[in-house]
Amino acid sequence: MDIHIRKATLNDLVSIVQLLYEDEISQEREALSTPLDACYVEAFHAIDRDPIL
């Protein structure tokens, strides 16, 4: 099995939030909606701007 690791893109954000939402504990704090809450997009951009990552 080959594993390919890449940097997430904004197009991956819905899938990332969905993974978080599927966790039993995270369901209480995550909001899976269409469109995603702007806080997720803002957080994604903040992480994406981090030069260490």
N, C-alpha and C positions, 0 to 999 in steps of 0.2 A: 504494500500500500504506500503510495506516494503522498506526502503531506506538503502542501504549498501554503506558506504563511505570507500574507501581504498586509499592507496598511489598509485599514478600513476607509471607505469613502462615504460620502453623504448618502449615496445610493444604498449602502448597507444599513443605514440607521434604523429603518423599520424592522429589519431582521434582528438587529442587536436588541432593540427594545422588546421585541417579541420573546427573545430568549430570556431576558430578565423577567418579563411578566410571567413566563411559564414556571418560574421558580415559586414554590409555595409561599415562602417568606416574602419575596419581592412583590407578589401580587398586591399586597396591602399598600405598597408605596409607589408602584409604577402605574402609569396610565396609558393603556394601549388604545389609541383613538385614531381616527382618520379625519383630517390630517393629524400628525403627531403634534403634541403640545410644543409650542415654541421653545420651551425650556430645554428640550432634548436637542434641538438644533443648535441652540446657543451653547450648550455644554459640549456638543460635538466640535464646534468651531474652536472653543477655548482649548480643548485637548489637542486638536489638530494644529493649533498655533504653537504649542509647546515645543521648543527646539530640542528638548531632551528625548522626546518620543519620536 
